[in-house]
């Protein structure tokens, strides 16, 4: 493995991590409907938790479908 391949591998990994963080932050923001945590009622917290759980299940289903499709 030469230096160029190593650098590309590291940059790709860092990029994936940043994209994953950004997507997760966006999902979190959307589940809270733009409210800050301090402004949310208990009902809002529960709804956000249910939505996050649904998003988690959708991601799992997507990964499973990709794996089956190989």
N, C-alpha and C positions, 0 to 999 in steps of 0.2 A: 504494500500500500504506500503510495507516494504522498508527499506533503499536500498536494492539491486535493486528492481524494479525502484525506483526513480533515482538511479545512472545510470542504463541502459537507462532509458528514456532520461536523460540529455545527455549522451554520444551519443546516436543515433541521437538526434536533432543536436548536434554540428557537428557530422560527415556528416549529410545531408547538413548542411550549407556549410561546407568546400568543399564537392564534388560539390555542385552547383556553388560555386565561381570558382572552378577550371575549370569546364566545360564551364562556361561563359567566363572565361579568354581565354580558348583555342579557343572558337568560335570567340571571338573578334580578337585574333591573326590571325586566319585563314582568317577572312574577310578582314583584312588589308594585307594579303599575306606576313606577316613577316616584313612589313615596319613600321618604327616609324611614328607617326602622323605628325611630322614636315617634313618628307620626302615625304608625300603623296601630289599629285596634287588634285585639286578640283574634277576632274573626278574620281580619286581613292576614295575620300571621299564619293561621291555619290554612287559608286559601292559598297562600304563597307556598306553603309546605306541600300541599296536595299537587299544585302545579309543578313544582320541582320534581316531585316523585313521578309524575306523568312524563315529564321531559326525560328523566332518567330511564324509564321503561321504554320510551320511544327510541332512545339512543341504543339501548340493548337490543331492541328488535331490529334496528337498522344494521348493527354489527352482525347479528345472527343471519340476516338476509344476505349480507355481503359474503359471509363465510359459506353459506349454502350455495350461493351463486357461482362459486369458484369452480 
